[in-house]
Amino acid sequence: MNRSVPPPRGRKAPPCTLVIFGAGGDLTKRLLMPAIYNLAKARLLAEKFAIIAVDRTPKPVEAFREYLAEGVRSFVSDTAAGPATEPFDEQAWASLASRITHFAGDLTESDTYARLSDVLQKTATLHQTGGNAVFYLAVASQLFGTIVEQLGAVGLTREDGSDWRRVIIEKPFGNDLDSARALNDRILKVLSEPQIYRMDHFLGKETVQNIMVLRFANGIFEPIWNRDHIDHVQITVAETVGVERRARFYEATGALRDMVPNHVFQLLSLTAMEPPNSFDADAVRTEKHKVLEAVSPLDGEEIRRNTVRGQYGTGAIRGEPAVAYREEPGVAPDSMTETYIAMRLAIDNWRWAGVPFYLRTGKRLTRRTTEIAIHFKQAPFALFRDTPVDALTPNVLALQIQPDEGASLQFSAKIPGPEIDLGGVRMNFSYKDYFNTEPTTGYETLVYDCIIGDAMLFNRADGVEAGWAVVQPILDLWKDDKTVPLEIYPAGSAGPDGADNLLWRSGRQWRPIA
């Protein structure tokens, strides 16, 4: 039996043309096009919507449409639990595909943008999308500035009347504080800040957005969300994958640059921010920026004491052998690039003074998971002194970002029986089970928000620079002091021993990744 199409949740986006630079790349095929397909199925895109797929290599448009369709079909198949509950919708895809135009050109040549201007005008006329356009930069970061400048040179960033032009810039936004500042300066000479949407796909996850709702819409949480009740916070972003085919990029980047100033600090900011005055984009982003500004600066001694860097060695992932990072194709045999970073940070403000924030992220770990764990202070033990109870179950609120979005609350309960004996219990909430949600890539919300002009989930210039400012002293020390240790940890483990010591010396321990 065919399921009826549910009414769209949220208003329909206005007409626009989406111009995708790097349309032949992996990101577009695996994540961006499935997200656009999901938006089309949910009837959140305007009927007057078109895509110009910009790629370096000329291809027949029908062949290119089929190439993108492969990515969408693969996403539908891979995310289905058993037989697909929502099989690939040929009709929805056909409607979307008919509005895709392929455009070939060298992104470093000015002539490409002059031709693109003509194609954009013809596309807008054919599909009645008007003067609205989103330019999505799914390309190598070294092209960001060039593309924005070239778009400006041919007038494609100019907004006339009620028509708007917006640019989505993928990460990485710079590779250190100086380069991030330089890139901001460069693009802000062409675009105004409201036109710039700096992407971090973690912010498209439902649980990430739910952090604010959980905190600020529930009277049971916000009164205890502070140093009086919280002992410490753990943020974990663990991956089972290795460097794979990204050795050239990763050798020059490493785990710290790749994950911390963007993904990990977004989770930190949302967890620690003060209540904004509203859900207005600038109100939210201002409070997030204040968190990063309040992170206590790290000097050399604190970096050595409160950070741990590691690199995966040989091991096994789910029973399958895994080679060491230095044995991966394209990696130097004596590479000092970190694939794991753990750190302890302090936020020096009224709410969080004295509460340590422990952050860790790494590759080739035991299990893929992203989690924020709020560890509350222990209740007094005096009441249980004359009972068999020898310890109280830690009270932990865990927000699971991926792979299964949800939340759990851990607390103590009495084990049935004549004596007072306690056991740890856990209440679990799963988005998939409770709301019967369909699989998403995480890009749906972000693409939709850009089209409707809501920048709340995107990074502002000062927020990007504040994130880099926190990690820059670490990068500088690693560069200047070759004695800073790089611990080798077995692939398939929870990381280096030094990360455990980071917590053990204060009587704490990480939540298990397994």
C-alpha positions in Angstrom: 0.0 0.0 0.0 1.4 3.4 -0.9 1.9 5.7 2.0 0.3 9.2 1.6 2.8 12.1 1.5 2.7 13.9 4.8 2.3 17.6 4.9 5.6 19.5 5.1 6.9 20.5 8.5 8.0 24.1 8.1 7.3 26.7 5.5 8.2 26.0 1.9 11.5 27.6 0.9 11.3 30.5 -1.6 12.3 30.1 -5.3 16.0 29.9 -5.9 18.8 28.5 -8.0 21.4 26.4 -6.1 24.8 26.5 -7.7 27.1 23.7 -6.5 30.8 24.1 -7.1 32.4 20.7 -6.8 29.3 18.9 -8.0 31.3 15.9 -9.2 32.8 15.3 -5.8 32.2 12.7 -3.1 30.5 15.2 -0.7 27.9 16.2 -3.3 27.1 12.6 -4.3 27.0 11.0 -0.8 25.6 13.8 1.3 24.4 16.9 -0.4 22.2 15.4 -3.2 20.5 12.9 -0.8 19.7 15.9 1.4 18.2 17.9 -1.4 16.3 14.8 -2.5 14.9 14.5 1.1 13.9 18.2 1.0 12.1 17.7 -2.3 10.3 14.6 -1.0 9.2 16.6 2.1 7.9 19.3 -0.2 10.1 21.9 1.5 11.6 23.1 -1.8 9.8 25.5 -4.0 8.4 24.2 -7.3 10.5 27.1 -8.8 13.9 25.5 -7.8 16.9 24.6 -10.0 20.4 23.3 -9.6 23.5 24.2 -11.6 26.1 21.5 -11.0 29.5 23.0 -11.6 32.3 20.5 -12.3 35.7 20.6 -14.0 35.0 17.8 -16.4 32.4 18.1 -19.2 29.7 15.4 -19.1 26.4 14.8 -20.8 23.7 16.1 -18.5 21.7 12.8 -18.4 24.8 10.9 -17.5 25.6 13.3 -14.7 22.0 13.2 -13.4 22.3 9.4 -13.3 25.7 9.7 -11.4 23.9 11.8 -8.8 21.0 9.4 -8.7 23.4 6.6 -7.7 24.3 8.5 -4.6 20.7 9.0 -3.6 19.8 5.4 -4.2 22.8 4.3 -2.2 21.8 6.5 0.7 18.2 5.2 0.7 19.4 1.6 0.6 22.2 2.0 3.2 20.0 3.7 5.8 17.0 1.4 5.5 16.5 -0.9 8.5 15.7 -4.2 6.7 13.6 -3.6 3.6 13.4 0.1 2.9 10.4 1.6 4.5 10.6 4.5 2.1 12.0 3.1 -1.2 13.7 5.3 -3.7 11.0 7.6 -5.1 11.6 7.6 -8.9 8.9 10.2 -9.4 10.4 12.6 -6.9 13.9 12.1 -8.2 12.7 12.6 -11.9 11.1 15.9 -11.0 14.3 17.0 -9.2 16.7 15.7 -11.8 14.8 17.6 -14.6 15.9 20.8 -12.9 19.6 19.9 -12.8 21.9 21.6 -15.3 25.6 20.5 -15.7 28.2 23.2 -16.2 31.9 22.6 -16.8 34.6 25.0 -16.1 38.0 25.7 -14.5 37.3 27.5 -11.2 40.5 29.4 -11.4 39.6 31.0 -14.8 37.6 34.3 -14.9 36.0 33.2 -18.2 34.2 30.3 -16.3 32.3 32.8 -14.1 31.3 35.0 -17.1 29.8 31.9 -18.7 28.3 30.9 -15.4 26.5 34.2 -15.2 24.9 33.6 -18.5 23.8 30.1 -17.5 22.4 31.3 -14.2 20.3 33.9 -16.0 19.0 31.4 -18.5 18.3 28.8 -15.7 16.4 31.5 -13.7 14.3 32.3 -16.7 13.6 28.7 -17.6 12.6 27.5 -14.1 11.3 30.9 -12.9 13.6 31.0 -9.9 14.0 34.8 -10.0 17.1 36.5 -8.8 17.7 34.3 -5.7 20.8 32.1 -5.7 22.8 30.0 -3.3 26.4 29.2 -4.2 27.6 26.1 -2.4 31.4 25.7 -2.2 31.9 21.9 -1.9 35.5 22.3 -3.1 39.1 22.3 -1.7 39.5 25.0 0.9 42.3 26.8 -1.2 39.6 27.7 -3.7 37.2 29.4 -1.3 38.7 32.9 -1.6 39.2 32.6 -5.4 35.6 31.5 -6.1 34.1 34.3 -3.9 36.3 36.9 -5.6 35.5 35.7 -9.1 31.7 35.6 -8.3 32.0 39.2 -7.1 34.0 40.3 -10.2 31.1 39.3 -12.5 28.4 40.7 -10.2 27.0 37.3 -9.1 27.1 38.3 -5.4 25.2 41.6 -5.9 21.7 41.7 -4.4 19.1 43.8 -6.1 15.9 44.8 -4.4 14.4 41.8 -2.7 16.6 39.3 -4.6 19.3 37.7 -2.4 22.6 35.9 -3.0 24.2 33.6 -0.4 27.3 31.6 -0.2 27.8 28.3 1.7 31.4 27.6 2.6 32.4 24.1 3.7 35.0 23.4 6.3 37.9 23.7 6.9 37.7 27.5 7.2 41.4 28.2 7.5 44.1 25.9 9.0 45.1 28.2 11.9 44.2 31.5 13.4 46.1 33.7 10.8 44.7 31.9 7.8 41.1 32.0 9.2 41.4 35.7 9.7 42.9 36.2 6.2 40.1 34.2 4.6 37.5 36.2 6.6 39.1 39.4 5.5 39.2 38.2 1.9 35.6 37.2 1.5 34.2 40.0 3.5 35.6 42.4 0.9 33.1 40.8 -1.5 30.2 39.6 0.7 28.4 41.0 3.7 28.4 38.8 6.8 24.6 38.0 6.3 25.5 36.5 2.9 28.0 34.1 4.3 27.0 30.7 5.6 30.0 28.9 7.1 29.0 25.2 7.2 29.5 22.7 10.0 27.4 19.7 9.2 27.4 18.6 12.9 24.9 21.4 13.5 22.4 19.7 11.2 22.0 16.8 13.6 18.7 16.8 15.4 20.3 16.1 18.8 22.7 19.1 18.4 19.8 21.4 17.8 17.9 19.7 20.6 20.6 20.7 23.1 19.1 24.2 23.3 15.6 22.9 23.5 16.5 20.4 26.2 18.2 23.1 28.3 16.0 26.1 27.8 12.5 24.5 27.3 12.6 22.3 30.4 12.5 23.7 33.9 14.1 20.5 35.3 17.4 21.1 33.5 18.3 24.7 33.3 18.3 25.3 37.1 21.0 22.6 37.6 23.0 23.4 34.5 25.9 25.0 36.3 28.9 24.6 38.6 26.8 24.0 41.7 25.4 20.8 40.3 27.7 19.6 37.5 31.0 17.9 38.3 32.4 17.8 34.8 31.5 17.5 31.1 32.8 15.0 28.6 32.6 15.5 24.8 33.6 12.5 22.6 33.8 12.3 18.8 35.1 8.9 18.0 35.6 7.3 14.5 36.4 3.8 13.5 37.7 4.9 10.1 41.3 5.6 9.4 42.8 8.2 7.1 41.6 6.2 4.1 42.3 8.1 0.8 42.8 11.5 2.5 46.5 11.1 3.5 47.6 14.2 1.6 45.0 16.3 3.3 45.4 14.7 6.7 49.2 14.8 6.9 49.0 18.6 6.7 46.0 18.8 9.0 45.7 16.2 11.8 43.0 15.6 14.3 43.3 18.9 16.2 42.8 21.1 13.1 40.3 18.7 11.5 37.9 18.4 14.3 38.3 20.6 17.3 37.9 24.3 16.2 34.7 23.3 14.3 32.8 20.2 15.3 34.0 19.7 18.9 33.8 23.4 19.8 30.3 23.7 18.3 29.2 21.0 20.8 31.1 22.7 23.6 29.5 26.1 22.8 25.9 24.8 22.7 26.4 22.9 25.9 27.9 25.8 27.9 26.3 28.9 26.3 24.0 31.3 28.3 20.3 31.5 27.2 20.0 33.7 24.2 17.4 36.5 24.1 15.7 34.6 21.2 16.4 32.1 18.4 17.5 34.9 16.2 20.8 33.9 14.5 22.9 36.7 15.9 21.5 36.2 19.4 22.5 32.5 19.4 25.8 33.0 17.8 26.8 35.8 20.2 26.2 33.5 23.2 28.2 30.7 21.5 31.1 33.2 20.8 31.1 34.3 24.5 31.8 30.7 25.5 34.9 30.4 23.4 36.1 33.8 24.5 35.8 32.6 28.1 37.9 29.5 27.6 41.0 29.9 29.8 44.1 30.5 27.6 46.6 27.6 27.7 50.3 28.3 28.3 53.1 25.9 27.5 52.9 24.1 30.9 49.2 23.7 30.8 49.3 22.4 27.2 51.8 19.7 28.3 49.7 18.8 31.3 46.2 19.1 29.9 46.5 17.9 26.3 47.3 14.4 24.9 48.0 13.6 21.3 48.2 10.2 19.8 48.5 8.3 16.5 47.0 4.9 15.8 49.2 1.9 15.3 48.4 -1.6 14.1 45.4 -3.3 15.6 41.9 -4.6 14.7 38.6 -3.0 14.0 35.6 -5.3 14.6 37.9 -8.3 14.2 39.5 -7.1 11.0 43.2 -6.2 10.9 44.0 -2.5 10.7 47.4 -1.1 9.6 49.2 1.7 11.5 48.7 5.3 10.4 52.4 5.4 9.2 51.7 2.4 7.0 48.8 4.1 5.2 49.3 5.0 1.5 50.7 8.5 1.2 51.7 8.8 4.9 55.4 9.5 5.8 56.9 6.6 7.6 58.1 8.9 10.4 54.9 11.0 10.5 54.2 13.0 13.7 50.7 13.8 12.6 48.2 13.2 15.4 45.1 11.1 14.7 43.8 11.6 18.3 43.6 14.5 20.6 42.3 14.8 24.1 42.3 17.9 26.3 41.0 19.4 29.5 39.6 23.0 29.2 38.2 25.4 31.7 35.6 28.1 31.0 36.2 31.1 33.2 32.8 32.5 33.7 30.2 32.6 36.5 28.3 29.5 35.3 31.2 27.2 34.8 34.1 28.3 37.0 35.7 25.1 38.4 34.0 22.7 36.1 36.5 20.9 33.8 35.5 20.1 30.2 37.1 17.0 28.8 37.2 16.7 25.0 38.5 13.9 22.9 38.4 12.9 19.2 40.2 10.3 17.2 40.4 7.9 14.4 40.5 4.1 14.4 38.8 3.9 17.8 36.6 1.1 19.2 33.3 2.4 18.0 31.9 5.3 16.0 30.1 7.6 18.4 29.6 11.3 19.1 28.3 12.1 22.6 28.0 14.8 25.2 28.0 13.5 28.7 27.0 15.8 31.6 28.3 14.3 34.9 26.4 15.6 37.9 27.9 15.9 41.4 27.4 12.9 43.7 24.8 13.0 46.4 26.1 12.7 50.0 26.8 9.1 50.9 26.0 9.4 54.7 22.5 7.9 54.4 23.9 4.6 53.0 26.8 4.2 55.4 25.2 1.3 57.3 23.9 -0.5 54.2 25.5 -2.9 51.7 25.8 0.0 49.3 29.5 0.8 48.7 29.1 3.4 45.9 26.4 5.5 44.3 25.7 5.3 40.5 27.0 8.4 38.8 24.2 10.6 37.6 24.9 11.2 33.9 22.9 12.8 31.2 24.3 11.6 27.8 23.3 13.3 24.6 24.0 10.9 21.6 24.7 12.8 18.4 25.6 9.9 16.2 25.2 7.2 15.0 21.8 6.9 16.8 20.5 10.3 17.9 18.9 10.4 21.3 19.6 10.9 25.0 19.9 8.8 28.2 19.8 9.6 31.9 21.6 7.3 34.3 20.7 7.3 38.0 20.4 5.0 41.1 17.3 2.9 42.0 16.6 0.3 44.7 17.1 -3.3 43.7 13.9 -5.2 44.7 14.4 -7.2 47.9 14.3 -6.9 51.7 17.6 -4.9 52.0 18.6 -1.5 50.8 20.7 -2.2 47.8 21.1 0.1 44.8 21.6 -0.5 41.1 22.3 1.8 38.2 19.4 2.2 35.8 19.2 4.2 32.5 16.3 5.9 30.8 16.7 6.0 27.0 15.2 8.3 24.4 15.7 7.6 20.7 14.7 10.0 18.0 14.2 7.2 15.6 11.9 5.2 17.9 9.9 8.1 19.4 9.3 10.3 16.4 9.6 7.6 13.7 12.0 9.8 11.8 13.4 9.0 8.4 17.2 8.8 7.9 18.9 12.1 7.0 22.4 13.2 6.1 22.4 16.1 8.5 22.6 18.6 5.5 18.9 18.9 5.0 18.3 21.4 7.8 21.4 23.4 6.8 20.6 23.7 3.1 17.0 24.6 3.9 17.9 27.2 6.5 20.3 28.9 4.1 17.5 29.1 1.4 15.1 30.6 3.9 17.8 32.9 5.3 18.1 31.5 8.8 21.9 31.6 9.8 21.5 30.4 13.4 23.2 27.1 12.7 26.1 28.6 10.7 29.3 30.1 12.0 29.9 33.8 12.2 33.4 35.3 11.5 34.1 36.0 15.1 33.1 32.5 16.2 35.4 30.9 13.7 38.3 33.0 14.8 37.6 32.4 18.5 37.7 28.7 18.0 41.1 28.9 16.3 42.4 31.3 19.0 41.8 28.5 21.6 43.8 25.9 19.7 46.5 28.1 18.3 48.8 27.9 21.3 48.7 24.1 21.1 49.6 24.2 17.4 52.5 26.6 18.1 53.9 24.4 20.9 53.8 21.3 18.8 55.6 23.1 16.0 58.3 24.6 18.2 58.9 21.9 20.8 59.7 18.5 19.3 59.8 16.9 22.7 56.0 16.9 23.1 55.1 13.2 23.1 53.0 11.5 20.4 51.5 8.3 21.9 50.9 5.3 19.7 47.6 3.6 20.5 46.4 0.3 19.0 43.8 0.6 16.3 40.4 -0.5 17.7 41.2 0.7 21.2 39.8 3.7 23.1 42.9 5.8 22.5 46.3 6.4 24.3 46.9 5.8 28.0 47.7 9.4 28.5 44.0 10.3 27.8 42.9 8.1 30.7 45.5 9.7 33.0 44.1 13.1 32.1 41.0 12.1 34.1 42.4 9.6 36.6 44.6 12.1 38.3 41.5 14.0 39.4 39.6 10.8 40.4 37.5 10.7 37.2 37.3 8.4 34.2 36.0 8.5 30.6 32.7 6.9 29.7 33.5 3.7 27.8 33.4 4.1 24.0 32.7 0.4 23.5 
